[in-house]
């Protein structure tokens, strides 16, 4: 029998027991904290715009919702006046467009800086058009059901189907603006490494892309790579998820895979900080720029 102390040899069932859903009392505590975070989430109402929005959906887990810490002494870029958000939680959800200030208001408010605001700022600068981000991410979530959440479009046994949630958010943003979806930004997979066999993950991931394409057309789908460091010191099975991500442009037209910068985590072995798989604020801005460069490739080829 494989040793439980050797992660390379653990079965998926053994890994799911370690990395899967929290014990009941911790799930209850997490749910209570989520209720509070959503209840107090607020933001700054955005000024009206005089041109149509470019609507950008942001899906995935914590690195999509934004968890990056700023380096000491770094002054973050100012909030771009033409980059707004359709909040995914809080008192203004479904009611009012807000300025896109980090942390964005996803299914639960983000914890720090992500890549979406940089992408939105570059898009606004390049086109002169206002950009509406639709934050739909949730940290520590997977296609495999975990803590009552799942990204699997076909799993309706969980309390929170994040694919369905994202559809609701995108549809309401499009109804509010009268526009079409411009593109989708995706970053997720860290949680699925020890939980889903790569072939199962690929099948469920493709179902998600298929469902989004059927609903919104062949809009650009841009996905960011998992952290190279985390793939080294995190669950060994992450390599299989990364391979599925890298192959996505071969399976789907109008899809791009964006590499992530190495050595830029909030905390990693040798950093002197607690182990933390989340990208720093600057790494998020680099990913946002790379995602925008991929987006420009679509514009040039269309």
LODO-703537 format. One line per field, with one value per atom (N, C-alpha, C): residue in three letters; atom name; x, y, z. Coordinates in steps of 0.001 Angstrom, whole numbers, plus 500000, padded with zeros to 6 digits. Example, Ala and Ser with C-alpha at 12.3 -4.5 7.8 and 13.67 -1.06 7.14 Angstrom:
REM residues 2
rest: [ALA;ALA;ALA;SER;SER;SER]
atom: [N;CA;C;N;CA;C]
east: [513190;512300;513200;512850;513670;512900]
north: [494310;495500;496700;497750;498940;500030]
up: [507800;507800;507800;507080;507140;507870]
***
This chain:
REM residues 302
rest: [UNK;UNK;UNK;UNK;UNK;UNK;UNK;UNK;UNK;UNK;UNK;UNK;UNK;UNK;UNK;UNK;UNK;UNK;UNK;UNK;UNK;UNK;UNK;UNK;UNK;UNK;UNK;UNK;UNK;UNK;UNK;UNK;UNK;UNK;UNK;UNK;UNK;UNK;UNK;UNK;UNK;UNK;UNK;UNK;UNK;UNK;UNK;UNK;UNK;UNK;UNK;UNK;UNK;UNK;UNK;UNK;UNK;UNK;UNK;UNK;UNK;UNK;UNK;UNK;UNK;UNK;UNK;UNK;UNK;UNK;UNK;UNK;UNK;UNK;UNK;UNK;UNK;UNK;UNK;UNK;UNK;UNK;UNK;UNK;UNK;UNK;UNK;UNK;UNK;UNK;UNK;UNK;UNK;UNK;UNK;UNK;UNK;UNK;UNK;UNK;UNK;UNK;UNK;UNK;UNK;UNK;UNK;UNK;UNK;UNK;UNK;UNK;UNK;UNK;UNK;UNK;UNK;UNK;UNK;UNK;UNK;UNK;UNK;UNK;UNK;UNK;UNK;UNK;UNK;UNK;UNK;UNK;UNK;UNK;UNK;UNK;UNK;UNK;UNK;UNK;UNK;UNK;UNK;UNK;UNK;UNK;UNK;UNK;UNK;UNK;UNK;UNK;UNK;UNK;UNK;UNK;UNK;UNK;UNK;UNK;UNK;UNK;UNK;UNK;UNK;UNK;UNK;UNK;UNK;UNK;UNK;UNK;UNK;UNK;UNK;UNK;UNK;UNK;UNK;UNK;UNK;UNK;UNK;UNK;UNK;UNK;UNK;UNK;UNK;UNK;UNK;UNK;UNK;UNK;UNK;UNK;UNK;UNK;UNK;UNK;UNK;UNK;UNK;UNK;UNK;UNK;UNK;UNK;UNK;UNK;UNK;UNK;UNK;UNK;UNK;UNK;UNK;UNK;UNK;UNK;UNK;UNK;UNK;UNK;UNK;UNK;UNK;UNK;UNK;UNK;UNK;UNK;UNK;UNK;UNK;UNK;UNK;UNK;UNK;UNK;UNK;UNK;UNK;UNK;UNK;UNK;UNK;UNK;UNK;UNK;UNK;UNK;UNK;UNK;UNK;UNK;UNK;UNK;UNK;UNK;UNK;UNK;UNK;UNK;UNK;UNK;UNK;UNK;UNK;UNK;UNK;UNK;UNK;UNK;UNK;UNK;UNK;UNK;UNK;UNK;UNK;UNK;UNK;UNK;UNK;UNK;UNK;UNK;UNK;UNK;UNK;UNK;UNK;UNK;UNK;UNK;UNK;UNK;UNK;UNK;UNK;UNK;UNK;UNK;UNK;UNK;UNK;UNK;UNK;UNK;UNK;UNK;UNK;UNK;UNK;UNK;UNK;UNK;UNK;UNK;UNK;UNK;UNK;UNK;UNK;UNK;UNK;UNK;UNK;UNK;UNK;UNK;UNK;UNK;UNK;UNK;UNK;UNK;UNK;UNK;UNK;UNK;UNK;UNK;UNK;UNK;UNK;UNK;UNK;UNK;UNK;UNK;UNK;UNK;UNK;UNK;UNK;UNK;UNK;UNK;UNK;UNK;UNK;UNK;UNK;UNK;UNK;UNK;UNK;UNK;UNK;UNK;UNK;UNK;UNK;UNK;UNK;UNK;UNK;UNK;UNK;UNK;UNK;UNK;UNK;UNK;UNK;UNK;UNK;UNK;UNK;UNK;UNK;UNK;UNK;UNK;UNK;UNK;UNK;UNK;UNK;UNK;UNK;UNK;UNK;UNK;UNK;UNK;UNK;UNK;UNK;UNK;UNK;UNK;UNK;UNK;UNK;UNK;UNK;UNK;UNK;UNK;UNK;UNK;UNK;UNK;UNK;UNK;UNK;UNK;UNK;UNK;UNK;UNK;UNK;UNK;UNK;UNK;UNK;UNK;UNK;UNK;UNK;UNK;UNK;UNK;UNK;UNK;UNK;UNK;UNK;UNK;UNK;UNK;UNK;UNK;UNK;UNK;UNK;UNK;UNK;UNK;UNK;UNK;UNK;UNK;UNK;UNK;UNK;UNK;UNK;UNK;UNK;UNK;UNK;UNK;UNK;UNK;UNK;UNK;UNK;UNK;UNK;UNK;UNK;UNK;UNK;UNK;UNK;UNK;UNK;UNK;UNK;UNK;UNK;UNK;UNK;UNK;UNK;UNK;UNK;UNK;UNK;UNK;UNK;UNK;UNK;UNK;UNK;UNK;UNK;UNK;UNK;UNK;UNK;UNK;UNK;UNK;UNK;UNK;UNK;UNK;UNK;UNK;UNK;UNK;UNK;UNK;UNK;UNK;UNK;UNK;UNK;UNK;UNK;UNK;UNK;UNK;UNK;UNK;UNK;UNK;UNK;UNK;UNK;UNK;UNK;UNK;UNK;UNK;UNK;UNK;UNK;UNK;UNK;UNK;UNK;UNK;UNK;UNK;UNK;UNK;UNK;UNK;UNK;UNK;UNK;UNK;UNK;UNK;UNK;UNK;UNK;UNK;UNK;UNK;UNK;UNK;UNK;UNK;UNK;UNK;UNK;UNK;UNK;UNK;UNK;UNK;UNK;UNK;UNK;UNK;UNK;UNK;UNK;UNK;UNK;UNK;UNK;UNK;UNK;UNK;UNK;UNK;UNK;UNK;UNK;UNK;UNK;UNK;UNK;UNK;UNK;UNK;UNK;UNK;UNK;UNK;UNK;UNK;UNK;UNK;UNK;UNK;UNK;UNK;UNK;UNK;UNK;UNK;UNK;UNK;UNK;UNK;UNK;UNK;UNK;UNK;UNK;UNK;UNK;UNK;UNK;UNK;UNK;UNK;UNK;UNK;UNK;UNK;UNK;UNK;UNK;UNK;UNK;UNK;UNK;UNK;UNK;UNK;UNK;UNK;UNK;UNK;UNK;UNK;UNK;UNK;UNK;UNK;UNK;UNK;UNK;UNK;UNK;UNK;UNK;UNK;UNK;UNK;UNK;UNK;UNK;UNK;UNK;UNK;UNK;UNK;UNK;UNK;UNK;UNK;UNK;UNK;UNK;UNK;UNK;UNK;UNK;UNK;UNK;UNK;UNK;UNK;UNK;UNK;UNK;UNK;UNK;UNK;UNK;UNK;UNK;UNK;UNK;UNK;UNK;UNK;UNK;UNK;UNK;UNK;UNK;UNK;UNK;UNK;UNK;UNK;UNK;UNK;UNK;UNK;UNK;UNK;UNK;UNK;UNK;UNK;UNK;UNK;UNK;UNK;UNK;UNK;UNK;UNK;UNK;UNK;UNK;UNK;UNK;UNK;UNK;UNK;UNK;UNK;UNK;UNK;UNK;UNK;UNK;UNK;UNK;UNK;UNK;UNK;UNK;UNK;UNK;UNK;UNK;UNK;UNK;UNK;UNK;UNK;UNK;UNK;UNK;UNK;UNK;UNK;UNK;UNK;UNK;UNK;UNK;UNK;UNK;UNK;UNK;UNK;UNK;UNK;UNK;UNK;UNK;UNK;UNK;UNK;UNK;UNK;UNK;UNK;UNK;UNK;UNK;UNK;UNK;UNK;UNK;UNK;UNK;UNK;UNK;UNK;UNK;UNK;UNK;UNK;UNK;UNK;UNK;UNK;UNK;UNK;UNK;UNK;UNK;UNK;UNK;UNK;UNK;UNK;UNK;UNK;UNK;UNK;UNK;UNK;UNK;UNK;UNK;UNK;UNK;UNK;UNK;UNK;UNK;UNK;UNK;UNK;UNK;UNK;UNK;UNK;UNK;UNK;UNK;UNK;UNK;UNK;UNK;UNK;UNK;UNK;UNK;UNK;UNK;UNK;UNK;UNK;UNK;UNK;UNK;UNK;UNK;UNK;UNK;UNK;UNK;UNK;UNK;UNK;UNK;UNK;UNK;UNK;UNK;UNK;UNK;UNK;UNK;UNK;UNK;UNK;UNK;UNK;UNK;UNK;UNK;UNK;UNK;UNK;UNK;UNK]
atom: [N;CA;C;N;CA;C;N;CA;C;N;CA;C;N;CA;C;N;CA;C;N;CA;C;N;CA;C;N;CA;C;N;CA;C;N;CA;C;N;CA;C;N;CA;C;N;CA;C;N;CA;C;N;CA;C;N;CA;C;N;CA;C;N;CA;C;N;CA;C;N;CA;C;N;CA;C;N;CA;C;N;CA;C;N;CA;C;N;CA;C;N;CA;C;N;CA;C;N;CA;C;N;CA;C;N;CA;C;N;CA;C;N;CA;C;N;CA;C;N;CA;C;N;CA;C;N;CA;C;N;CA;C;N;CA;C;N;CA;C;N;CA;C;N;CA;C;N;CA;C;N;CA;C;N;CA;C;N;CA;C;N;CA;C;N;CA;C;N;CA;C;N;CA;C;N;CA;C;N;CA;C;N;CA;C;N;CA;C;N;CA;C;N;CA;C;N;CA;C;N;CA;C;N;CA;C;N;CA;C;N;CA;C;N;CA;C;N;CA;C;N;CA;C;N;CA;C;N;CA;C;N;CA;C;N;CA;C;N;CA;C;N;CA;C;N;CA;C;N;CA;C;N;CA;C;N;CA;C;N;CA;C;N;CA;C;N;CA;C;N;CA;C;N;CA;C;N;CA;C;N;CA;C;N;CA;C;N;CA;C;N;CA;C;N;CA;C;N;CA;C;N;CA;C;N;CA;C;N;CA;C;N;CA;C;N;CA;C;N;CA;C;N;CA;C;N;CA;C;N;CA;C;N;CA;C;N;CA;C;N;CA;C;N;CA;C;N;CA;C;N;CA;C;N;CA;C;N;CA;C;N;CA;C;N;CA;C;N;CA;C;N;CA;C;N;CA;C;N;CA;C;N;CA;C;N;CA;C;N;CA;C;N;CA;C;N;CA;C;N;CA;C;N;CA;C;N;CA;C;N;CA;C;N;CA;C;N;CA;C;N;CA;C;N;CA;C;N;CA;C;N;CA;C;N;CA;C;N;CA;C;N;CA;C;N;CA;C;N;CA;C;N;CA;C;N;CA;C;N;CA;C;N;CA;C;N;CA;C;N;CA;C;N;CA;C;N;CA;C;N;CA;C;N;CA;C;N;CA;C;N;CA;C;N;CA;C;N;CA;C;N;CA;C;N;CA;C;N;CA;C;N;CA;C;N;CA;C;N;CA;C;N;CA;C;N;CA;C;N;CA;C;N;CA;C;N;CA;C;N;CA;C;N;CA;C;N;CA;C;N;CA;C;N;CA;C;N;CA;C;N;CA;C;N;CA;C;N;CA;C;N;CA;C;N;CA;C;N;CA;C;N;CA;C;N;CA;C;N;CA;C;N;CA;C;N;CA;C;N;CA;C;N;CA;C;N;CA;C;N;CA;C;N;CA;C;N;CA;C;N;CA;C;N;CA;C;N;CA;C;N;CA;C;N;CA;C;N;CA;C;N;CA;C;N;CA;C;N;CA;C;N;CA;C;N;CA;C;N;CA;C;N;CA;C;N;CA;C;N;CA;C;N;CA;C;N;CA;C;N;CA;C;N;CA;C;N;CA;C;N;CA;C;N;CA;C;N;CA;C;N;CA;C;N;CA;C;N;CA;C;N;CA;C;N;CA;C;N;CA;C;N;CA;C;N;CA;C;N;CA;C;N;CA;C;N;CA;C;N;CA;C;N;CA;C;N;CA;C;N;CA;C;N;CA;C;N;CA;C;N;CA;C;N;CA;C;N;CA;C;N;CA;C;N;CA;C;N;CA;C;N;CA;C;N;CA;C;N;CA;C;N;CA;C;N;CA;C;N;CA;C;N;CA;C;N;CA;C;N;CA;C;N;CA;C;N;CA;C;N;CA;C;N;CA;C;N;CA;C;N;CA;C;N;CA;C;N;CA;C;N;CA;C;N;CA;C;N;CA;C;N;CA;C;N;CA;C;N;CA;C;N;CA;C;N;CA;C;N;CA;C;N;CA;C;N;CA;C;N;CA;C;N;CA;C;N;CA;C;N;CA;C;N;CA;C;N;CA;C;N;CA;C;N;CA;C;N;CA;C;N;CA;C;N;CA;C;N;CA;C;N;CA;C;N;CA;C;N;CA;C;N;CA;C;N;CA;C;N;CA;C;N;CA;C;N;CA;C;N;CA;C;N;CA;C;N;CA;C;N;CA;C;N;CA;C;N;CA;C;N;CA;C;N;CA;C;N;CA;C;N;CA;C;N;CA;C;N;CA;C;N;CA;C;N;CA;C;N;CA;C;N;CA;C;N;CA;C;N;CA;C;N;CA;C;N;CA;C;N;CA;C;N;CA;C;N;CA;C;N;CA;C;N;CA;C;N;CA;C;N;CA;C;N;CA;C;N;CA;C;N;CA;C;N;CA;C]
east: [500851;500000;500885;500558;501396;501508;502652;502863;502122;501364;500682;501645;502925;503910;504634;504385;504996;503930;503838;502768;502834;504026;504133;503371;503229;502645;501201;500717;499357;498343;497294;496197;495352;494469;493577;492639;492196;491325;492044;493325;494093;494296;494600;494777;493472;492352;491068;490747;491184;490963;491780;492916;493791;493413;493167;492988;491538;490613;489224;488492;487203;486367;486864;486675;487037;486091;486473;485526;484297;483193;481912;482016;482687;482735;483516;484550;485298;484506;483721;482863;481830;481288;480301;480935;482176;482879;483165;483607;483882;482615;481478;480210;479811;480021;479672;480526;481831;482721;482338;481938;481533;480322;479350;478146;478528;479432;479843;480587;481525;482292;481388;480405;479488;478602;478182;477267;477906;479209;479860;480572;480575;481262;480593;481408;480886;481854;481722;482594;482199;482876;482635;481830;480614;479840;480619;480545;481286;480493;481187;480488;479890;478881;478312;479330;479160;480061;479296;480030;479371;479662;480285;480543;480166;479913;479568;480728;480380;481380;481934;483181;483740;483649;482900;482590;483544;484232;485257;484915;484711;484413;485708;485761;486955;486538;487011;486595;487796;487564;488616;488614;489807;489894;490735;491504;492044;492968;493796;494660;493879;492667;491787;491071;490644;489945;490906;492189;493191;493582;494833;495344;496759;497191;498577;498870;499991;500475;501442;501381;502333;503677;504750;506066;506192;506942;507120;507655;507054;507514;506951;506172;505602;504288;504153;502893;502083;500902;500119;499617;499369;498834;497489;497161;495851;494713;493533;492353;492075;491899;491651;490200;489976;488599;487650;488202;487343;487186;487753;487651;486733;485607;484569;484301;483480;483137;481640;481115;479750;479878;479646;480029;479332;480117;479587;479046;479162;478630;478472;477916;477813;476505;476395;475125;474734;475736;475434;475321;475430;475332;473998;474088;472885;472190;472829;472162;472962;474292;475061;476454;476931;478292;479242;480361;481334;482679;483513;484900;485599;486495;487216;488464;488316;489443;489734;491012;491409;491269;490786;490325;488931;488764;487476;486450;485185;484093;483631;484259;483907;482755;482644;481591;481698;482916;483227;484364;484486;485530;486919;487737;489101;489906;491126;491971;493122;493312;494444;494364;495520;495618;495652;494917;494936;495368;495016;495439;494380;493123;492023;492068;492423;492424;493517;494660;495698;495224;494629;494086;493084;492161;491148;491741;492757;493387;494058;494768;495431;494416;493311;492266;491637;491366;490782;491739;493030;494013;494155;494133;494353;493169;491968;490762;490052;490299;489539;488132;487822;486486;486455;485322;485194;485143;485655;485727;484938;484094;483335;483821;484516;484928;483750;483599;482552;483258;483522;484276;483409;483864;483078;483894;485078;485968;485642;486171;486040;487278;487966;489184;488959;489997;490002;488824;488577;487484;488015;487251;487697;486511;486808;485736;485261;486200;485822;485094;483956;483195;483995;484077;484841;484141;483834;483198;481902;481194;479908;479994;481188;481386;481913;481571;482136;482024;483057;483017;482440;482134;481624;480215;480005;478677;477586;477972;476978;476725;477426;477253;476282;475052;474043;473666;474520;474315;474981;475939;476610;475719;475974;475179;475459;476689;477078;477764;477046;477655;478201;479517;480144;480010;479834;479537;478190;477181;475859;475906;476645;476790;477401;478444;479113;478173;477408;476427;475453;474950;474014;474649;475898;476572;476839;477326;477610;476316;475275;474000;473453;473550;473007;473833;475165;476006;475669;475445;475106;473733;472810;471492;471586;472410;472586;473186;474131;474854;474316;473564;473095;474185;475291;476437;476599;477584;477990;479262;479504;480724;481925;482983;484163;485213;485460;486412;486267;486929;486909;488347;488628;489933;489761;490665;490535;491849;491752;492909;492398;492647;492147;492855;492933;493508;494330;494757;495566;494832;493538;492778;492516;492422;492080;493250;494485;495641;495530;495336;495253;493864;492882;491494;490972;491465;490910;491985;491707;492586;492610;493759;493843;492797;492507;491526;490124;489817;488515;488460;489534;489597;489430;490141;490037;488610;487941;486568;485638;485779;484917;485270;486558;487006;486489;486556;486049;484537;483828;482377;482097;482910;482732;482968;484065;484347;483244;482816;481750;480474;480104;478896;478999;480161;480349;480304;480901;480892;479470;478719;477342;476508;476806;475996;476471;477797;478333;479105;479199;479931;481427;482205;483637;484481;484147;484927;486294;487301;488621;488555;489205;489304;490782;491198;492612;492849;493723;493950;495404;495590;496923;497458;498758;499432;499482;499409;499646;501079;501323;502657;503703;504802;505865;506392;506540;507026;506036;504755;503761;503683;503923;503931;505122;506141;507301;507105;506614;506518;505110;504108;502741;502436;501139;500764;501408;502096;502806;501901;500624;499730;499326;499805;499491;500030;501064;501640;500610;499728;498699;497697;497354;496429;497086;498355;499093;499150;499324;499373;498045;496937;495614;495489;495922;495861;496680;497911;498782;498244;497510;496967;495655;495077;493747;493675;494670;494578;494579;495075;495018;493624;492868;491519;490448;490750;489745;490307;489569;489908;489680;490349;490186;490511;491464;491935;493444;493923;495349;495770;496961;497578;498678;498666;499627;500540;501859;502773;502817;503039;503122;504580;504850;506248;506733;507961;508507;508996;509067;509691;508927;507593;506828;505570;505781;504679;504754;503594;503580;504528;504582;505477;505826;507081;507534;508770;509127;510334;511539;512230;513393;513119;511819;511481;511502;511497;511408;510000;509033;507623;506872;505704;504907;504591;504543;504250;502897;502873;501662;501701;500753;500799;500274;499953;499337;500386;500113;501004;501028;502179;502283;501483;501312;500607;501314;502642;503380;503259;503259;503056;501681;500669;499340;499330;500084;500120;500851;501884;502584;501642;500898;499955;498889;498408;497417;497950;499223;499825;499955;500371;500507;499155;498140;496791;496336;496675;496288;497045;498314;499054;498424;497961;497266;495966;495268;494029;494312;495395;495745;496006;496553;496756;495435;494382;493062;492627;492801;492367;493107;494407;495183;494816;494394;494096;492647;491809;490383;490113]
north: [498805;500000;501242;502282;503479;504130;504685;505356;506687;506975;508272;509429;509103;510157;510498;509783;510047;510556;511877;512410;511929;511532;511022;509713;508958;507632;507565;508656;508618;508451;507698;507571;508846;508995;510154;510107;508922;508827;509318;508966;509428;510939;511461;512902;513650;513079;513751;513825;512820;512856;513972;514306;515345;516729;516836;518135;518465;517569;517797;518681;518427;519277;519318;520470;520638;519834;519566;518978;519881;519285;519999;521301;521293;522506;523620;523254;524272;524801;523930;524399;525379;525101;526004;527358;527325;528565;529346;528649;529298;529935;529221;529755;531012;531002;532172;533374;533135;534225;534768;533865;534288;535202;534846;535670;537078;537166;538473;539269;538616;539312;539861;539060;539514;540649;540557;541559;542935;542979;544266;544755;543942;544334;545554;546515;547729;548160;549367;549857;551263;551805;553178;553183;553738;553798;554478;553889;554419;555541;556505;557560;556980;557612;557121;557208;556352;556342;556782;557314;557812;556946;555771;554814;553426;552479;551112;550449;549653;548896;547732;547403;546103;545252;544152;543358;542169;542031;541001;540187;538884;537999;537448;537330;536851;535659;534460;533223;532471;531667;530817;530775;530579;530524;531691;531521;532672;533568;533015;533880;534665;534211;534995;536071;535723;536720;537778;537439;538397;538174;537779;537552;538079;538917;539364;540454;540298;541312;542251;543532;544502;544370;544550;544601;545883;545828;547043;548195;549360;550556;550745;549768;549876;550647;551636;552376;551771;551214;550584;551610;551181;552105;552660;553868;554430;553670;553769;553157;553828;553024;553595;554071;555315;555845;555167;554481;553827;552325;551804;550371;550197;549538;549389;547913;547616;546223;546092;544911;544523;543581;544077;543323;541980;540988;539638;539363;540335;540190;541589;541658;542930;543653;544809;545543;546043;546154;546670;545569;544322;543241;543314;543302;543346;544690;545720;547017;548170;548096;549289;548909;549615;549452;550252;549626;550229;550423;551295;551375;550041;549671;548396;548629;548540;548711;547384;547031;545804;545969;544903;543632;543738;543100;543097;542295;542554;541879;540680;539550;538299;537626;536305;535597;535899;536076;536656;537639;538737;539710;539075;539523;539053;539479;538948;539236;540177;540487;541330;541700;541848;542287;541077;541165;540122;540691;539978;540384;541173;541128;541648;543156;543896;545349;545828;545144;545497;545233;544055;543745;544813;545148;546140;547499;547912;549215;549259;548195;548153;548152;547435;547404;548784;549461;550803;551784;551688;552598;552370;551104;550785;551155;551081;551285;552602;553193;554379;554056;552758;552333;552028;552235;551783;550264;549709;548261;547894;546881;546385;544979;544844;543534;542881;541564;540802;539756;540062;539143;537964;536747;535548;534470;534791;533777;533497;532380;531999;531193;531616;530944;529522;528687;527298;526510;526641;525900;525071;524073;523072;522557;521754;521025;519883;519232;518222;518937;518411;519110;519258;520499;520792;521887;521582;522546;523128;522305;522738;523520;523633;524386;523465;523785;523076;523941;523820;524475;523557;522338;521372;521778;522115;522541;521504;520223;519158;518737;519333;518945;519908;519463;520291;519733;518845;518330;519222;520057;520948;522145;522790;523970;525145;525240;526390;525904;525940;525616;526914;527038;528294;528585;527552;527785;528486;527969;528598;530019;530191;531527;532496;532047;532905;533279;532311;532589;533667;533543;534538;535923;535987;537276;537895;537075;537594;538041;537224;537585;538885;539060;540283;541501;541321;542431;542808;541809;542086;542737;542324;542952;544400;544652;546014;546939;546425;547274;547200;546155;545964;545553;545022;544666;543153;542738;541342;541137;539877;539549;539685;540357;540621;539529;539040;537953;537379;536233;535535;535319;535679;535429;534324;533341;532173;531882;531602;531086;530194;528892;527914;526599;525756;524432;523974;524925;524544;523538;523777;522881;521531;521500;520252;519281;519779;518898;517590;517626;516369;515745;516390;515925;515261;515679;515207;514597;513430;512868;513815;514004;514968;514755;513488;513260;513666;513504;513939;515461;516087;517547;518098;517504;517981;517896;516795;516624;517683;517924;518897;520328;520605;521922;522212;521218;521396;521592;520933;521161;522603;523158;524555;525481;525274;526118;525948;524717;524454;525209;525163;525853;527358;527911;529355;529740;528913;529205;529116;528123;527995;529211;529788;530901;532250;532433;533761;533837;532721;532721;532486;532481;532150;533320;533856;534976;534472;535326;534894;534319;533182;532525;532461;533232;533380;532818;531813;531186;531314;531593;531758;530468;530322;529119;529118;527927;527778;528218;528589;529043;527940;528233;527230;526741;527668;527258;526331;526691;525870;524482;524390;523068;522249;522917;522207;521827;522773;522463;522083;522233;521881;520432;520085;518707;518248;517114;516673;516495;516192;515917;517178;518350;519583;519556;518790;518735;518266;517363;516885;517962;518806;519913;520938;521223;522167;521690;520401;519865;520065;519886;520122;521595;522495;523926;524260;523772;524122;523599;522506;521913;522554;523407;523955;524657;525476;526100;525097;523876;522844;522237;522290;521718;522733;524028;525065;526236;526658;527887;529074;530168;531415;531211;530345;530150;530377;530970;531220;530813;530237;529876;530882;531478;532524;532012;531949;531499;532497;531975;532814;533072;534193;534509;533639;533168;532380;533272;532686;533362;534540;534565;535735;535318;534594;534216;535021;535174;535847;535168;533838;533088;531769;531419;530175;529699;528412;527914;528807;529187;530036;531522;531902;533323;533876;532980;533427;533745;533568;533824;532499;532492;531262;530813;529499;528966;529483;530086;530709;530594;529889;529667;530823;531955;533048;533989;534445;535386;536721;537375;538718;539694;540918;541937;542206;542288;542558;541393;540162;539008;539083;539475;539632;540651;541746;542756;542235;541412;540806;539867;539043;538128;538919;540004;540836;541392;541821;542331;541218;540032;538922;538497;538528;538214;539243;540504;541534;541347;540977;540710;539564;538538;537436;537927;538796;539366;540157;540904;541661;540741;539549;538576;538233;538089;537817;538978;540210;541377;541490;541186;541282;540183;539026;537915;537879;538731;538699;539648]
up: [500000;500000;500000;499192;499156;500527;500810;502086;502107;503171;503248;503416;503682;503873;502571;501528;500230;499274;499062;498215;496781;496324;494956;494784;495883;495797;496302;496885;497424;496305;496582;495639;495677;494676;494685;495885;496266;497441;498694;498818;499978;499930;498747;498618;498871;498426;498664;500149;500897;502341;502991;502381;502936;502409;501102;500449;500116;500417;500053;501042;501211;502050;503487;504108;505512;506398;507648;508602;508756;509206;509252;510036;511187;512000;511303;510520;509799;508603;507964;506878;507398;508577;509167;509487;510007;510309;509033;507974;506702;506144;506231;505732;506487;507805;508608;508228;508034;507636;506262;505366;504026;504088;504915;505063;505513;506486;507003;505926;505242;504205;503113;502709;501675;502169;503433;503980;504064;504376;504556;503297;502240;501009;500404;500056;499451;498353;497886;496838;496477;495463;495042;493745;493749;492510;491394;490196;489052;488385;487802;487056;485775;485210;483945;482817;481825;480670;479432;478452;477242;476022;476262;475190;475691;474788;475219;475965;476970;477718;476901;477141;476787;478052;477988;479175;479248;480383;480572;481816;481654;482778;483359;484694;485399;486254;485877;486522;487079;488125;488659;490171;490752;492203;492706;493783;494513;493700;492821;492033;490990;490667;489802;490607;491823;492637;493165;493244;493688;495129;495341;496692;496843;495894;495886;496893;497595;498524;497803;498153;497608;498339;497588;498197;499024;500122;500934;500098;500274;499577;498188;497680;496337;496405;495553;495444;494307;494588;493520;492513;491286;490278;490733;490302;490662;489980;490547;489941;488603;487552;486225;486154;485757;485770;484787;483772;482777;483029;484115;484408;485615;485384;486398;486647;487646;487934;488183;487804;488127;489328;490554;491755;491875;492306;492473;493846;494754;496103;496688;497885;498575;498319;498919;498897;497513;496596;495263;494206;494614;493629;492888;491565;490743;490713;491306;491415;490832;490965;490626;490140;489117;488617;489510;489876;490783;490091;490649;490196;490455;489574;489720;490554;491859;492765;493453;493537;494224;495732;496413;495853;495243;494088;493409;494207;493911;494612;493785;494033;493361;494116;494014;494746;496236;496692;497992;497710;498452;498115;498057;497100;497020;498236;498327;499487;499165;497887;497506;496039;495425;494032;493106;492007;490989;489646;488571;487233;486473;486931;486119;485956;487011;486895;485930;485917;484948;483531;483312;481981;481566;482467;482138;481817;482581;482346;480978;480620;479311;478181;478363;477339;477177;478289;478216;477551;477890;477306;475804;475399;473987;473111;473663;472856;473122;474292;474680;475147;475244;475657;477150;477799;479183;479245;480319;480498;481748;481637;482784;483116;484237;484725;485440;485221;485903;486765;488040;488904;489349;489059;489361;490078;490569;491136;492605;493078;494484;494870;495924;496341;496806;496641;497119;496569;495270;494636;493482;493111;492145;491361;490331;489648;490530;491191;492173;493319;493788;494832;496118;496582;497793;498590;499833;500736;500168;499393;498854;497566;496974;495731;494638;493385;492241;490992;490129;488815;487736;488069;487095;486657;485375;484936;485162;485254;485385;486828;487784;489179;489861;490015;490675;492035;492557;493913;494956;494539;495480;495787;496909;497280;496335;495854;495043;493770;492659;491376;490789;490726;490334;488845;488043;486627;486501;487191;487150;487700;488795;489383;488368;487666;486689;485552;485080;484023;484481;485713;486236;486279;486746;486846;485473;484542;483201;482528;482614;481991;482554;483871;484460;484051;483907;483447;482008;481172;479776;479670;480510;480519;480974;481990;482505;481456;480670;479713;478300;477986;476622;475666;476199;475366;475269;474446;474359;475175;475545;476272;475345;475841;475030;475164;476386;476580;477983;478204;479489;479935;481190;481799;482839;482825;483694;484408;485714;486442;487567;487427;488404;488157;489186;489024;490208;491060;492217;493106;493318;494197;493552;492213;491545;491439;491603;491438;492185;493506;494258;494288;493636;493737;492472;491307;490029;489150;488603;487589;486394;485734;484633;483548;483210;482142;482579;483865;484379;484401;484876;484882;483478;482509;481127;480621;480890;480414;481031;482317;482982;482563;482429;481977;480575;479697;478339;478326;479234;479332;479719;480618;481001;479809;479080;477912;476872;476654;475686;476064;477348;477782;477613;477922;477754;476273;475417;473976;473400;473853;473358;473740;474883;475383;474850;474753;474439;473132;472414;471165;471383;470291;470383;470860;472035;472569;473034;473034;473514;474927;475113;476419;476759;477755;478085;479476;479577;480873;481294;482585;483136;483729;483680;484188;485712;486277;487706;488025;489258;489640;489439;488735;488591;489946;490925;492243;492927;492868;493564;492949;491649;491034;491518;492050;492602;494056;494898;496322;496757;495863;496197;495854;495738;495406;494097;494077;492870;491655;491882;490758;489985;490420;489698;488270;488016;486669;485649;486054;485129;484786;485764;485511;484600;484861;484029;482576;482367;481003;480284;481004;480408;480011;480901;480598;479354;479312;478194;476866;476906;475680;475246;476075;475778;474422;474005;472677;471534;471776;470739;470632;471716;471721;471351;471553;471365;470564;469548;468852;469788;469504;470268;471745;472029;473397;473429;474516;474682;476093;476173;477451;477735;478925;479283;480393;480176;481238;482386;483575;484774;485149;485794;486153;487302;487243;488358;489494;490674;491806;492358;492175;492600;493367;494459;495341;496631;497275;498579;499558;499485;500348;499696;499662;499045;499791;499643;500309;500040;501100;500963;501070;501065;501121;502538;503542;504919;505354;504436;504730;504810;505439;505443;504020;503810;502486;502002;500828;500298;498782;498156;496711;495886;496507;495771;495179;493965;493299;494039;494030;494573;493698;494209;493439;492114;492131;490900;489921;490424;489540;488892;489660;489084;487959;488145;487088;485851;486051;484909;484157;484888;484250;483495;484104;483423;482113;482099;480857;479826;480279;479330;478776;479618;479133;478101;478329;477364;476050;476112;474884;474103;474826;474158;473537;474246;473722;472430;472411;471222;470026;470278;469212;468524;469339;468755;467882;468378;467628;466293;466313;465079;464078;464588;463681;463227;463798;463429;462255]
***
